[in-house]
């Protein structure tokens, strides 16, 4: 398996954890504050053991912290690993902003009639140019 040199194992864990929509929903829920595991599980249509597994994966990726309060396990969001994910995504954000700005300029120039459409030569046109514009008939 190839690994990008700038992606650390911790980041890979974060990306793997974020790949699941249920885990992203758990993180969204914890953004509003700490919650006991039972309360988190009650918010989802999947089994409690399934939510426990999601919480365990989020904990291993260090995206959540767990603490005990009596018999309950309380989870809270740890946003620090998301900074690394955001910095990786920022490179792509810049790429798309530049490309979308270029597309916007092109579309606007097309609409105003400034740009002249350039047709790509067909294979037949290329052949004619190569043979001195002789007709095939």
NUTORMAR-404951 format. One record per residue (C-alpha): residue in three letters; residue number from 1; x, y, z. Coordinates in nm, 4 decimals. Example, Ala and Ser with C-alpha at 12.3 -4.5 7.8 and 13.67 -1.06 7.14 Angstrom:
BEGIN
 residu num        X        Y        Z
    ALA   1   1.2300  -0.4500   0.7800
    SER   2   1.3670  -0.1060   0.7140
This chain:
BEGIN
 residu num        X        Y        Z
    UNK   1   0.0000   0.0000   0.0000
    UNK   2   0.1397   0.3400  -0.0994
    UNK   3   0.1389   0.6184   0.1551
    UNK   4   0.1721   0.9867   0.0834
    UNK   5   0.4788   1.1197   0.2611
    UNK   6   0.2931   1.4071   0.4281
    UNK   7   0.0156   1.1900   0.5728
    UNK   8   0.1073   1.0481   0.9121
    UNK   9  -0.0456   0.7381   1.0665
    UNK  10  -0.2446   0.9583   1.3057
    UNK  11  -0.3910   1.1446   1.0108
    UNK  12  -0.4742   0.8168   0.8404
    UNK  13  -0.6663   0.7103   1.1502
    UNK  14  -0.8544   1.0401   1.1447
    UNK  15  -0.9379   1.0046   0.7737
    UNK  16  -1.0525   0.6450   0.8254
    UNK  17  -1.2698   0.7505   1.1190
    UNK  18  -1.4191   1.0396   0.9218
    UNK  19  -1.5032   0.8161   0.6259
    UNK  20  -1.8128   0.6788   0.7990
    UNK  21  -2.1289   0.8934   0.8054
    UNK  22  -2.2355   0.7621   1.1470
    UNK  23  -1.9015   0.8600   1.3000
    UNK  24  -1.9261   1.2056   1.1403
    UNK  25  -2.2742   1.2398   1.2909
    UNK  26  -2.1376   1.1403   1.6335
    UNK  27  -1.8718   1.4120   1.6013
    UNK  28  -2.1394   1.6648   1.5034
    UNK  29  -2.3374   1.5653   1.8112
    UNK  30  -2.0323   1.6022   2.0378
    UNK  31  -1.9602   1.9452   1.8926
    UNK  32  -2.2494   2.0674   2.1036
    UNK  33  -2.0985   1.9221   2.4220
    UNK  34  -1.9994   1.6102   2.6106
    UNK  35  -2.2473   1.3231   2.6276
    UNK  36  -2.2681   0.9822   2.7925
    UNK  37  -2.2397   0.6810   2.5617
    UNK  38  -2.6017   0.5775   2.6265
    UNK  39  -2.7304   0.9195   2.5259
    UNK  40  -2.5216   0.9096   2.2072
    UNK  41  -2.6511   0.5607   2.1238
    UNK  42  -3.0120   0.6720   2.1770
    UNK  43  -2.9725   0.9314   1.9014
    UNK  44  -2.9046   0.6705   1.6286
    UNK  45  -3.1132   0.3953   1.4696
    UNK  46  -2.8310   0.1396   1.5048
    UNK  47  -2.7617  -0.0912   1.7979
    UNK  48  -2.5811   0.0238   2.1090
    UNK  49  -2.2882  -0.2163   2.0389
    UNK  50  -2.2541  -0.0610   1.6914
    UNK  51  -2.2294   0.2872   1.8447
    UNK  52  -1.9758   0.1559   2.0968
    UNK  53  -1.7637   0.0326   1.8085
    UNK  54  -1.7878   0.3719   1.6353
    UNK  55  -1.6894   0.5467   1.9597
    UNK  56  -1.3933   0.3105   2.0027
    UNK  57  -1.2702   0.3914   1.6494
    UNK  58  -1.3132   0.7634   1.7132
    UNK  59  -1.1202   0.7278   2.0390
    UNK  60  -0.8361   0.5388   1.8659
    UNK  61  -0.8192   0.8165   1.6065
    UNK  62  -0.8051   1.0589   1.9007
    UNK  63  -1.1085   1.2470   1.7703
    UNK  64  -1.2937   1.1930   2.0992
    UNK  65  -1.1874   1.1654   2.4625
    UNK  66  -1.3517   0.9318   2.7083
    UNK  67  -1.3841   0.9821   3.0817
    UNK  68  -1.5702   0.7902   3.3483
    UNK  69  -1.8368   0.9502   3.5624
    UNK  70  -1.9577   0.6812   3.7986
    UNK  71  -2.0828   0.3968   3.5827
    UNK  72  -2.1085   0.6078   3.2685
    UNK  73  -1.8544   0.6696   2.9974
    UNK  74  -1.8748   1.0301   2.8844
    UNK  75  -1.7383   1.1336   2.5470
    UNK  76  -1.6218   1.4736   2.4307
    UNK  77  -1.4888   1.6009   2.1004
    UNK  78  -1.1135   1.6426   2.0575
    UNK  79  -1.0809   1.8769   1.7603
    UNK  80  -0.6978   1.8815   1.7499
    UNK  81  -0.6623   1.5995   1.4914
    UNK  82  -0.9112   1.7808   1.2689
    UNK  83  -0.6587   2.0640   1.2255
    UNK  84  -0.4265   1.8252   1.0417
    UNK  85  -0.7149   1.7084   0.8232
    UNK  86  -0.8122   2.0694   0.7524
    UNK  87  -0.4576   2.1657   0.6511
    UNK  88  -0.4483   1.8710   0.4081
    UNK  89  -0.7863   1.9707   0.2640
    UNK  90  -0.6734   2.3354   0.2384
    UNK  91  -0.4390   2.2434  -0.0461
    UNK  92  -0.7324   2.1075  -0.2445
    UNK  93  -0.9495   2.4035  -0.1476
    UNK  94  -0.6885   2.6360  -0.3033
    UNK  95  -0.6719   2.4175  -0.6148
    UNK  96  -1.0489   2.4255  -0.6643
    UNK  97  -1.0785   2.7976  -0.5921
    UNK  98  -0.8237   2.8748  -0.8651
    UNK  99  -0.9847   2.6397  -1.1136
    UNK 100  -1.3345   2.7603  -1.0416
    UNK 101  -1.2193   3.1217  -1.0780
    UNK 102  -1.0739   3.0344  -1.4205
    UNK 103  -1.3972   2.8616  -1.5183
    UNK 104  -1.5981   3.1631  -1.4027
    UNK 105  -1.3833   3.3969  -1.6141
    UNK 106  -1.4217   3.1707  -1.9163
    UNK 107  -1.7996   3.1424  -1.8806
    UNK 108  -1.8366   3.5173  -1.8310
    UNK 109  -1.6265   3.5898  -2.1399
    UNK 110  -1.8343   3.3386  -2.3386
    UNK 111  -2.1539   3.5085  -2.2278
    UNK 112  -2.0258   3.8516  -2.3217
    UNK 113  -1.9073   3.7256  -2.6617
    UNK 114  -1.5401   3.8095  -2.5981
    UNK 115  -1.4102   3.4597  -2.6439
    UNK 116  -1.4069   3.3003  -2.9849
    UNK 117  -1.4766   2.9317  -2.9758
    UNK 118  -1.1845   2.7227  -3.0828
    UNK 119  -1.2721   2.3959  -3.2430
    UNK 120  -1.0374   2.1088  -3.2105
    UNK 121  -0.9258   1.9733  -3.5471
    UNK 122  -1.0801   1.6423  -3.6422
    UNK 123  -0.8750   1.3498  -3.7663
    UNK 124  -0.9876   1.4315  -4.1205
    UNK 125  -0.8729   1.7957  -4.0869
    UNK 126  -0.5374   1.6836  -3.9560
    UNK 127  -0.5037   1.4452  -4.2491
    UNK 128  -0.5883   1.7197  -4.4994
    UNK 129  -0.3318   1.9520  -4.3444
    UNK 130  -0.0720   1.6795  -4.3557
    UNK 131  -0.1352   1.6100  -4.7262
    UNK 132  -0.1649   1.9691  -4.8386
    UNK 133  -0.5437   2.0219  -4.8212
    UNK 134  -0.6187   1.7638  -5.0911
    UNK 135  -0.9779   1.6582  -5.1063
    UNK 136  -1.0618   1.2918  -5.0411
    UNK 137  -1.3212   1.2661  -5.3195
